[in-house]
Amino acid sequence: MSGTVVDPNGEGVIGASVLVKGTSNGSITDIDGNFKLQNVPENGTISVSYIGYKGVSVSVSGKNRLRVVLQEDQEVLDEVVVIGYGTARKSDLTGSTAQIKAEHLTATVVGNALESLQGKAAGVAVFNDNKPGASPNIRVRGSGSISASNEPLYVVDGFPLMDSNINDINPSDIESMEILKDASSTAIYGSRGANGVVMITTKTGKTGAKNLSVNTSVGVQLPGRLSNMISGEDFINFMNAGYVNQGSNKPFPNLASSYSANTNWEKEILESASILQDYSVTFDGSNNKTAYMLSVGFYDQEGLLKAQNYQKYTYHGNLQHEFNKWLTVGANTQFTHSIQDIFDGALLDVYRYGWPTEPVKNDDGSYNIASMHNTHIVFPWNPILDMDEVSTKNTTNRFLGTLFTEMQLFKDLKYRLSLGVDLRNTRKYKYASSQSAENFASGSKGNGYNYWTKGLSKVMENILTYNHTWKKHRLTATAVYSWQDFTYEDINLSGAGFENDQTGAWSMGLAEKSSVSWSTNKYSNTLISFTGRASYVYDDRYLLTVTSRWDGSSRFGTNNKWGYFPSAGIGWRVSQESFLKDNKTITNLKLRSSFGITGNQEIGNYNSLAQLTASNYTDGSSVIKGFKESIGNDDLKWERTTQVDVGFDLSLWNRLDVTFDYYTRNTNDLLYNVPIPSTSGYSSILSNIGKVSNHGWELTLGGTVIDSKDFKLNASANVTYNKNEIKELYGDVDQVAVRYDSGGLARILKVGNPVDGVYARRSLGIIKTQGQLEAYKKAVPNTATTAKLGDEMYEDMDGDGSISTEDYVCIGSVQPKYFYGLNINMEYKGIGLAIYGQGGHKYASISGAEDYYTNNSAWSMGYANLTSYLLYGENQLVNNVYTPTQYAYDRMWSESNPNGSFPAAGAHGVYLSDRTNANWKYFILKNIQLSYDLGPLLKIKTVKSLKVNLNFQNFVTFADHRGYNPINGDTSNPWAKSVILGINAKF
């Protein structure tokens, strides 16, 4: 039998399920809506179904060809959204959520699905440091905490993960990703919901079908952004001018033409191209009782640095069996083995040590270590040598598994018991051989370490769900008791002076005994929760959701072990009212509002307790082992976030969708080490203080622009605005200096400014004339006595005649005040074109700060290393004559370039400021994809689809700086652009 499935407009429905009723004999319609079935009984019945349409059953009655018309079903058109401990119709939601489906997550080839979120969900900011295998950082509606984590909670198939790293999940295994943003959505997770919740649902077997899917992607990565440093005579002239301006002798006293300055260290360090591969094979299907899904995957990303690579092997399985009418059992399992080769800093120092006059190798073929003969280069540096002689490797094995049983106790009452375990073992290994640049120059032997970590999380969840519909009423009530335990262990073993480089750091017995050190740790915490939620809908018009959660955590003080987190949301589907129900223009309109309180328990372990730590002392003749005690706080409690959200969902002409949200998010009881009188014997105590506010709006537009038989065009865009502000600290204190950096940046907590604000001097521009120089010396006589033409002027904010840290101002937040995403998809007779871009506007960078902040704090999102000697070279910071980019050199002030906008070579007293680090913006064209489905052309019965696509990732970037990472200016790792060929086949 053959046939065609069409929509009410007569156009073919692609991917509709066609099944011989009562059997597993089925098929899927092709691009034109056609299908073929074998062995169909003459008196059989064909069932046809597709998401968004009413199912149809058609009697065969001896026919050999059918034409089936599917009618839209408004209720079915409601997308099912995962909301935590259950699902809900999108139309019934009163909270703010964003859903990213599988086809959007796999539209780009990435190792971590979070990278695909950039620009696709309003209110969600994603930061990554470019390194193969690195895990991105996410902020949902800004940062709310000063010292605790600002990362959202990640929940995979109902299992709350132990941390925010989802590298171990194959993006091809994900069915959808929901981001819960407001309190009505996140309060179901109570003490872990303050920073948002990312719900990940993996794929399962599809009803009535058996599929074998093979996805293959192979591509080439190329250096995407090069800083283009000066070389040749420009370098010689710059160095001579810079050193003379600093009062030193010329490093190159002879004519510039007599020196060879042709080594391009940036290009020597980088690979000209590297390979990216991604493969996955998936089996899925179901019969009347059992649904299954099994997948294996392999991801291999060679870095643009020879010593940077990432490999990942994944297995994923979902199994669900209906044992009888009232009992269903199932299991979700996943195992991942990954290997990450790391080499940070290869490019970091090229601006201060990568002189083009120094070759990579000497004439005899040995590697050149410039510091051994060039007194101007103070550190033994040759990253090309070190990429062979220094090995850093992280190997991780992770198992994530859940067993569940679901019982239909009564018609409307269901009970689910879920037991899960998340186990991760990681070995971090590093060895620097005796031939590495630093060890060779100093005559030292090899050194290295082994660091093992183990994380284990166990969870038990008991879920009762009552779902009842009567007349115009619909009620869903959920009650949950959950228990989750976390245990972490680590062992660190390091040594130096290894006699044999061949065995590396594996045999600590070969290290010098006095150099061997070790440490071990074990820590744990437990969370117990009682949760209740009720959702009520009347006549598909009026919506109410109420949630309550009680959490008990071992992390908090004796007097505050338990916290209560309530929320409520209301909604009004105006389009269901009689005055709008048949409106042809406004086809959907829902108004909604929510209020709730959530918490943040990510403060580390045992911080509420007085702890003993080893502290040796001496009696004058010998060392005695002792202990010192920290101060505890029995009143330590959760950070609490109160959030209000008002928004609407609007559809016009069934073609254009508009979603808008305005929110305020206030976090109280912030955790901070508050100074106390030294007479107490302590310097500070971890306490609950202060308030931080986030408020802003989110707008998403999307719809079908053109929808004809041969041509379709869909487009969407989203824009987010967020303002972060510290409202209160503690006592009468309105400012706390966390750290001042020697390069000119500072982190300060100040009431009225962002919690992740960047502080620096305010620039008045380059001193270009003698008149400006004299005026500046007069304005700040305590600072500018040695100022020269080509130096930079700064504003004396306090008017004391000098420029100091007292003159620092907040130059912005590290998170863009505005960020946005653009998506365009078009198709013409099977040929597809998809364009996806993302950008940010009006933010400050901490690039150039000392590398003390790379600890996943609010400051350091997406950085492998904060230090940027690129900015040092471009601006001659802190009297350092480092190599600039050609862009900066061409704009440096000099007598021959009196209007230069960059400081002169060898300028004095120049620091990072609002000129260098404020008002940044960027735009990245993340992917351009061309695709075509060859399946209809092949007309092979066993081939359901065969799609070929060609991707151009990160080929277009705009940023007002020269750093590799266009978002934050990080120079630690190269920015890659890729050309990737993909083949996706389904059988």
N, C-alpha and C positions, 0 to 999 in steps of 0.2 A: 504494500500500500504506500502511496505517496500523497502529499498534500502541501498546502500553504497555510500559514498562520499570519493573519493580518490584524492591524489595529482599526479603529473606527474610520480612519481616513483611507483605508485600503492599502497602507504601506506594510511591508513585511516586518514581522517581529523577530528580531535576531535573538537567539539563545533561549527560546521558549522550550519548556520541557513537554515532550509528547510521550505518553506512556500507555501501553495496553493495560487497562484496569485489571487489578488482581494479579499482575505479573511484574517481573523486573525487566521486561522487554520494553526498551524505550529509546528515544533519540532526542537530539537537540536541533532546533531549526538553524539553518545557515544564514548567511548575510542577507538573503532575499526572503527569509521566512519559510523556506522549503524544508521538507523533511521526508525521510523514507523509513519504512518499517517492514521487517520480514516476519513471516509466520504469524500473521494476524488472523484470529478465528473469524469466520464469516458472520457470526452473531456476537462478536466482541464489541467492547466499548473503548473508545479512545479518550483519555483524559489529557487536557492541555492546560498548562498553567505558566504564568509569568508574573514576576513581581510588579505590582501596580495595576494588575488586571484581575477581573473575576475569572475563576477557574471554569472551564467548560468541559462537559462530558458529551461525547457524540457517539451515537450508535453506528456501527459499521454497516449493518444490513446489506451485506454483499457488495458494497461499493469498493472500488479500488483507488479512488482519489477523493480527497476532502478539501474543502476550503472553510477554515475556522476563523470566525471574527471574534476577537477578544474585546470586551468592554472594560473601560476604566472603572476601578473600584476605589472610591475616595478613602475608605478605611484601609484598604490594602496599600494604597499609595503612601499612607503614613509610614515613614521609615521606623524600623525598630531600633531603638537606641539603648546601649548598655549603660546603666545608671548606678551600678553597684548593688550587689546582692539581688540582681534581677534585671529586667528589661522593661521598656515602656514605649508606647507609641510616641513619636516625635510631637504629634499634635497635642498630646496630654501633658507635655513637660511644662513646668512653671519656672524652671531654672535655666541658666545659661550654659549651653554645651556646644562643642564643635565636634563634628564627625568627619574623619578622613577615611575614605574607603580604600580598599586594596589597590585598585587601579591607579590611584593617586600616590600611594606609598611606593609603588614599584615603577612609577613613571621615570624615575632617575635611578641609576645603578649606584647604590650606596651600601656600606657595610653595616650601618646603623639606621634604623627606620626613623629616628628622630631628625636626621638630616633632611628627610623629605617633608618635615613639618614646616620648614622655613617658608613663610609667606602664604601658607595655606590655611591657617587658623588665626582669626583675629584674637588679639590679646595674648598670643603666645610668641615669645621671643626665643630664638635658638642661637647658640654661640658654639663654634667649633674651632679647634686650633690647627686644622689641616693635617695632623699627623695620622698616618694609617693606623686604624684600630683605636683612635681616640674616641671617647664618649662625649657627646655634646652636653652643654649645660642648657637648661630651660628655665625661663621665668614666665609664670602665668600672672598677668596683671601686676607686674613689678615685684620689688623686693620688700618684704615686710619685717625682716629680722636683722638685727645688728650683728649678732655673734652666732646664732643658730643657723641651721641649714635653710636655704630658700628654694631648694629643689622640690618639685611636686612628688607626690606618692605615685608609684607605678604598680598597677594591678594587672596581672596576666591571667586570663581565664579565671578570675576571682581570687587569685593568690596575690596578696600584697608582698612585693619583693623586698629584700633586705636592704637594697640601696637603689640608686638611680641609674645604674649601668644596665642597659638592655642590649649591649653589643652581642650577647649570646643568643639573641633571637633573630632568626632569618627573616628579613622583611617579606620574602615570598610566602611565608607561613601565616602572615597576618591577614585576617579578614577585614578588620576595621580597627580604628583607633579613635576613642572618644576622649576629649579633654573636658573635664568638669571644672567650671570656673567660678561660679557663684556659690554662696553658702547653702542655698537650697539643694544644690547638687552634691556639694562636698561634705556637708555635715554628717552624711551617712558614714564617713570615715573619721569623724570626731577629731581626736588629738593629732591626726596626721593629715588633715584636710586643708590646713590654712594656706598652703602654697599651691593648691589645686591638685587634681587627681587625673592621671593619665590611665585610661582603661584600654587594655589591649586584648582583643578577642582573636584567637587563632582560628584557622579554617577547619571545617568539619566536612564529613561526607554529605553530598547533595542527594536529596530524596529522588529516587527513581532513576538514577543515572550512575554509570561507572565511567570514570575518567582516568586517563593517564596523561599527565601534563609534563612536558619537558621544556624548561626555560634555560636558554643559553645566552650569555652576554660576554663578548670579548672585545676589548678595546685598547687604545693606546692613550697614555697620559703624557702631557707635554707641560713644560713650565709655562704657567699662565701669566705671571707677573714678575718681571725682572726689574731690579732697582737701577741698573745701568750706571755703574760707578765710573768715575773719571779714570783715564789712563793716559799714556803717552806724555806729550809735553804739558798737557793740562795738569797731570798729576805732579810732575816735577815742579812746575811753576807754583802750583798751589802749596805744596809742602814747603818750598823755600820761603814763600810769602808768609805762611802760617807760623813757621818756626821763628822767623825774624820778628814778626809782630809780637811773639811771645817772649822776645829778648834772647833767643838762642841763635846758634849758628845754623847756616843753611845745611840741611842734610845732603844736598846735591850741589856742591859748589861749582862744578863745571857746567858747560853749556848743556842745555836740556837734550840736545840732539845726540850727546855722547852717551846717554844712558838707554838701556833697553827697558821699556816699561810696558810690556805687552801681555803679561799674564792676567787673564780675566778670571780671577778666582771664583767669582760667582758661577760662571759657566763650567769651570773645571770641577767644581764641587757637585754641581747638578748633573744628573743623567739627562741626555738629550730626549729620551723617551723611556717609558716603562709600561709594563703590561698590566691590565686589569681584567680579571676573569670572574664570572659569577655563573654557577650552574646549580640547578635544582631539578629534582625529579619527584613528582607527586602522584600517588595513587589515591583516589577517593571514590566513594560510592556508598550505596545503601540498598537494603531490601526492606521488606515490611517490618523487620525487627531490629536490624543492626545497621549502624552507620559507622563508617571508618574513614580515616585519613592517615596516610603515611607519607612522609617526605624525607628526603636526604638532600643536603646541599653542600657546596664547596665554594668558598669565596677566597680569592687570592689577589691582593693588591701589592704590587711592587712599588716601593716608594721612589720618588725622584731623587732621593739620597740613597746611595747604594746600600747603606746599612739600615735602611728603614723598610720593613715589609710587614704585612699582616696576612695571616692565613686563618681560615675558620672552617671547621667541619661541623655540620649540624645534622641532627636527627630530630624529627618531630612526629608524634603519633597521637591521634585522637580516636577513641573507640567508645561507642555508646550502644548498649543493647537493651531492648525492651523485653525484660524477662517475662512479664505478664502484664495485664491491664493496669496493675497498680504499682509495679516495681520496675524501675529502670536503673541500670548500673553503668558506670563508665570510668574511663581513665584518660588523663592527658599527661603525656610524658615528653620530655625534651632533654637531649644531651648535646653538649657543645664542647669541642676541643679547639682551642685557639692558640696561636703562636704569634707574638708581636715582637718584632725586632725594632729596637729604639736607638736612635742616635740624635739627641737634642743638641743644639748649639753649633752645628757645622757651619751654618750661615750667620750665626749671631755675631761672631767676632770678625767677620770679613771686613768690616768698615774700620776697624782699628789695627788689625794685623795683616790684612790681605793686600799688602803693597804690590802693585803690578810689576815693580822692579825685582821682586823675589820670585824665582821659578818654583814650580812644584817639586822638581827633582834637580839634583846637582848634575854636573857634567859626567860624573862616574856612575850615574844611575841611581844613587841613593836619594832618599827623600830629603828635601831641604827643610831645616828647622831654623828659621830666620833669626830667632833670638840668640842663637849660638854665635852669630857673627855680626848682627845688626843691632847696635846698642839702642836704637830708637824703638825697637820692638822688644817689649819687656817680658813677654810670655811665650813659652815654647808651643808653637801652634802650627799644625799642618793637618787639617781635618781629613784630607784625602788619605794620608798615612793612617790616621786614627780610625777611619772607617774599616780598615783592615785589621788593626791591632787592638781595638776596643770593642768588646761584645757586650751588648745589653739585651736580654731576652726575657720576656714575660710569657709564661706558659700557663694556661688556665683550663681546667676541666670543670664544667658546671652541669649539674643535673637538677631539673625542675619537674616535679611530678605531683599529680593530684589524683586521688581516687574518690569517687563520689557515688552515692546511692540516693535515688529520688523516689519517694513513696507518695502515691495519691491516696491520702488517708480517707478523704471524703470527696464528694463531687467538686467542691470549690477549695479544698484545703490540701496543700502539698507540703511535704517535709523533705528537706535535703540535708544530708550529712556529707561534709567534704573534709578530707584529710590530705594534707600536702606537706611536701618537704622541698626546700631550696638549699642545695649543697654546692659550694664553690671552693675549689682548691687552686691556689695560684702560687707559682714559683717565680720569683724575680731573681735573675742571675746577672751579674756584671763582672767582667774581668778586663783589666787594662794590662797588656803585656809589657815586658821590659823594653820592647821596641816602640811603644807608643811615644808620641812626641814629648810629653812631660816627663815620663820615666827615663827615656833615652837621654834627654838633655841633662837630667840631674844624676844620671848613673844609677837609678833605682831599679829594683826588680819589680816583678808584676804584683798587682794588688786587686782584690775583688771581694765579692760577697755573695752569699745565698740567703734569700729571704723568703720564707714560706708563710703563707696565710691561709687560714681556713675559716669559712663562714658557713654557718648552719642555721637555717630557720625552719621551724615546724609550726604548722597551723592546723587548727580544728575549727570548723564553722558548722553551726546548727542553724538552719534557716527554715522558718515556717512562713508559707505564703498563702494568703487567703484572697481569692479572686472571684468576685460575685457580681453578676449583672442582673438587674431586674428593672423592667419598664424603662425609664429614662435614666436610671442610675447605674453607675459603674464604680465599684470599690475594689481597691487592691491594698491589702495590709500585709506588712512584712515584719517579722520579729526575728532577731538574730542574737545568738550567744556565740562569741568567738574567743579563742585563746591563741596567742602567738608567742613563741619563744625564740630568742636570738642568742647564739653563742659564737664568739670569735676567738681564734687562737692564732698566734704568730711566733715564729722562731727566726732569729736573725743571727747569722754567723759570718764574720768578716775577718780578713787577714791581709798582710802585705809581705813583701820579701820572698815571694814564691821562687823556689829554685828551678822550677820547670814550667815554661809557658805552655807546654803541650797539654798538661793536665788542668790548666786554668785554675779556677777557684774551687774545683771539685774535691781536691784533696787538701784539706786544711792542715794536715800533718806536714806538708811541704812548706808552709809559711813560717816566717820567724815567730817563734813561740810568744815573744813579748808583744807582738802585734795582733795576735788573735783575740777577738772579743766576741761576745755573744749576749743575747738577751732573749727572754721568752715572756709571753703575755697570754692571759686568758681573761675574757670578760663577757658578760651576758646581761640580758634584760628581758623582761616579760611584760606583755600587754594583755589585759583581759577586758572584754567589752560586752555591753548589753545595748542592743540597738532596736529601735522601733520606727516604722514609717507607714503612713497611711496616705493613699492617693485616692481622691474622690472626684468623679466627673458627673455632672448633671446635664443630660440632654446634649452632650458634646459641645456645650457652650461655657459652662462654669467649672473651673478647675481649682482644686485645693490639694496641696501636698504639705504634710507635717512630718517632721523627723526629730527624733530624740536619740542621743547616744550618751552612754556613761562609759568612760574609759578609766581603767586603773592601770598605772604604770609604775614599775619598780624604780624608774629613773628619778622620781620626784620625792620631795621631802615627806617625812612622816605625817605631817599635818595636811598634806595636799596630794595624797596618792590618787585620789579620784577627781575626775573633771566631768562636767555636764555640758553637752554641746547640742543646743536645739536649733531648729530652723523651721521656717514656714514660707510657702510660696503660693501665690494665687494667680489665676489666669482667666482671661475672658476671650473666647473665640467669637469676636464680633461678627465675623463673616457667616456664622451660623444663625444669627438673628434674622428674623423675617424680613427686615428692611435691607439686608445685604445678601441674603442667601442665594438669590438668583442673579446677582449683579455680574455682568460680563467683564467688568473692569477689575474690581477688587474681588478676586477669587479666593483669597484667604487673608484674614487679618486676626492676629492674636495679640492681645495686650497681656503683659505679665509683670509681676513684681515679686521680689523675695527678700527675706531678711534672715540672718542666721549668725551663729557663733561657731567658729572652728578653732582648732588648737595646733600647736607645734611642739612635738616632744623630742625633736632631733637636737639634743644638747649634749650628747655623749653619755657615758655611763658613770655612775657613782659620784656625780658632781654635787649631789645634795649631802653627801656623807663626808665626815672628817676622815682623811686618808693618811696613811703612813707611807713615806717614801724613804729609801735608803739615803743616808747622809753621813759620810765618814768625818771624823774629827781627830785631832791629835792631842795627846797629853804632854807634848814637848819632845818625846823620845820615840813614840810609835803611833801608828795609825790605828784608830779604834773604830769599828763598825758601829754606826748608830742609825737612828731614824728621826725624821722630823714629821710633824703633823700639820696637815692643812685644816682650814676651818670649814665646818659643814654648815648647812642651812636647812633646818627642819621645815621651813616655810616655803621652800623653793617649789614653784608650780609652773604650769603650762603657760607659754605665750598664747594669748587669746586674740583671735581676729574676728571683729564684727563687720559684717558686710551687708550692704544694701544694694540691690540691683533692680533697675527699672528698664524694661525693653519691650520691643514688639517684633513680630514676624509678619511680613507682608508679601503677598503674591499678587501680581497684576497680570491679567489676561492669561493666566496659567503659563506665563513665559518668563516673567521677571520676578526674582525673589530678593527681598530686602530684609536684613536682620540688623537691628540696632540695640545696643545696650549702653546704659550709663550706670556707673557703679562708684561706690565709695567703700574703701576697705581700710579699716582702722585696726591696728595691732597694738595691744596693751600688754603690760607685764613682760616687757622685753628682758631677756636674760643678758646680764652684763656684770663684769667684775667691778664692783663699786669700791673705790678707795675707802679705807677706814683708818683711824688713828694708829700710828705705829706702836703706841703704848700697849695696844692689844696683843702685840707679838706677831701680828699679821699685817700685810699691806693692803689686801682687798678681800671681798667676799662676793661670791656669785649670788646675785639677787635679781628680783623682778622689778624692773624700773621702766619708766618712759613710755612714749607712744610714737608710732609711725603711721602715716596716712598715705594711702594710694587712692587717687581718684582719676577717672578718665572715661573714655567712651570707645566703643567698637562699632564699626560699620562694615557690613558685608553686602555686596551686590553681586548678583549672578543670574544668568538666565540663558534662554535660547534666543539668539539674534535672528538666525535664519534656520528654517526647518522645512526643506523641500525633499522631493524624492531623491535627487542626486546630490544635493549639497546641504550640509548642516554646519552651523557655526554657533558655538557656545562660548561665553566669556564670563569671567568673574573677577572681582577685585575686593580686597579688604584693606581697611585702614584702622590703625589703633593709635590712640593718644593716651598717655599715662603721665601723671605728675606724682612724684614721690616726695614726701616731706616729713622730716622729724618734727613732731609736735612738742615733745617733752623729753628731758633726760632724767635727772634725779635731783631732788632738793632744789636749790637755787641755781644749779649748774646749767648753763645753756650752751656750753661748748666743751668738747673733750678732744684733745689732740691725740690721735692714735699713733701716727708716725709722720715724721718729716723726712723726705728723701733728698739725698745730696744733689740730685739732678734738677730739683726745683718743684717736684710734686709733693703733695701731702694728702694724707687721709685724716679728715677731721669730722667729728660728729657735731653738728651745729644745728640748733633749733631753727626751723624755717628753711633748711636746705635738705637735699636728698641724703638718704642713708648711704648711698653708694656714690656720693659726690666726689669730684676731683677738685683739689685746691692748688692754686699756683699764683704766681705774680701776674699782674695785668700789664700787658705790653703797651708802650707808647710808640713803638716803631723803632726802626734803625736810625742811628745818628748819622745823618747824611751831609750836614753842613757844619761849619765852624760855629755858626750862630746857635744851632741846636745843641752842640756840645757845650758851649759856655753856659747856656740856659740850664741844661741838665745838671752840670756841676754846681751851679748856684742853688738849684732846687733841692738836691740831695748831697750836700757837701760831705757827709759822713760816709758816703758810699762811692761817689763818682770821681774821686780825686785822681784816679789813674785811667779814667775812661778815655777812649779814643774814637775817632771817626770809624764807623763800621761796627761799633758795639751797639748794644740794644738798651733802650730806655724803659724803665718800669715806673708805674705810678706809685707815689708815696701815699698810701691810703690813710695812714694815721697822722701824716704831716709832721713827723719827727725829724725830717731831714736825712733819713737813711732808708734803705730798702732791706727789709728783713722778713722773717716769717710772720710778723704782725701785719704785714701788708698783703698776705695771701687772701684771695677771694675764691669763691666757688665758681668754677668755670663750666660746670655742668655735671650731669650724671653719666655714668658709663653705659646706661641703657638709653637707646634712642627715645626721644620724646614722641616721635612719630615713626611707626614702621608699617610697611604695607606689602601686599603681594598681588600679582597679576597672573591670570591664567587664561589662555585662549586655546580653544580646541576646534578644529574644523575638519570636515571630511567630505571628499568628493569622489563618488563612485569607488569607495573602498580605500582611497588614498587619504591618509590622515596627516595632519600637521598640528602639533601641540607646542605651545610656547609658554614658558613659565619663568617668571622673574620675581625678585624680592629686593626690598631696599629699606633703608633707615635714614632718618634725618634729625639733626640737631641733638648731638650728644658729645660727650667728652671722652678722650682716650687716656688710658694710663700707660700707654706704650712709652717706654723710657724710664719707668720706675725701677728701683732696685728689685731684684728678684726675691723679695721676702714675702710676696703676697700670693704666690701661686699655690694657694691652699683652698681653692674653690670658695673663696670668700665672695662677698658682693662685688668686690673690686675686680677679681681676676678671672672673669668668665671668658672661656675660649682662648686662653693663653697657655702655651707651653712654657714660656719665659717672658716676663714683663720687660726685661732689659732690651732697649732698642738703641744699639749703637749707630743705626741708620740716622736717627734723630740727632744723636751726638755729632755725627759727621756733617750732616746738613746744616747744623746750627752752631757748631764749634762750642759745645756746651762745656761749662766749668773749666775753661782754659785748656781743653783737649783738642789737639790738632788731629782729628780723625778724617778719613777719606769720605768726601761727600758724593752724592749722586751727581750725574751730569746736570739734572734738572736744577738742583740747588746751586751748583757751581756757576752755572750760567746766570744766576740771579743774585750772586753774592756782591755785596758792596765792595767797590774798589775805586781807586782814583779814575780808572778808565770806565767804570760803571757806577757813577755817582747816584743813580736812582735805584740801585739794587735793593731788593726786598728781603734778602737773607743777610745775616751777619758776615763780616769780612773774614777771610782766612786768618785763623789764629786770634779771633776776637776775644775780648776780655769780659769776664763776669756775665756770660750769657747763660740763661737757665730756661728750662721748659716753662711755658706760659700759656696764656689763652691764645697767643698767636700760633703756637705749635700744636696744641692739644685740644682746642675747643672748637665747637661748631662743625664737627665732622659730619659727613654724609656719605652714603654709598648706594650703589644699585648693582645687582648681579643678575644677568640673564642666566638663570640656573640651568635651563635645558631647552633645546630646540629638538623636537623629535619628528622625524618623517617615518610613516608606517604604511604597511599595505598587507592585506589579508589575502594570501595566495590560495587558501582553502577552496573557495568556489571555482577557481581556475583549474585546480588539480582534479576535482570531481572524483576523489578517491573515497570510497565508502567509509573506510576506517579513520579517515582524517577529518575531525570535526572542525578544526581551524588550524591555520598555519600563518602566523603573523610575523612579518619581518620589520624591524625598525632600526633606524640609524639615529643616534643621539649625539648632540654636540653640547656637552656640559661645561658650564663656567667659561664659555668662550668670550663673553662680553662682560666686562666689569668697569664700573666708574667709581672712583674714590679720590678724595682730595688729599692723598698722601701717597708715598711710594712704598709703604710696607707691603709684605707679601699677602697677608690676610687683609682683604679689602674692608672687612668690617671693623677690626680693632687695630690693625697695623702691626700685628705680631710678625717678627722677622725670624722666628725660630725654625719654622718649617716652610717649605715652598708651597705656593698655591698652584694647584694642578688644574688644567683644562683637559678635557677628554673627548675622544671620538670613539664611540662604542656601537658595535653592531650587535643587535639582539634578534634571536629567533625564538618564538614562543609557539609550541605545537601542542595541540590537544587531540588525543585519540580516544 
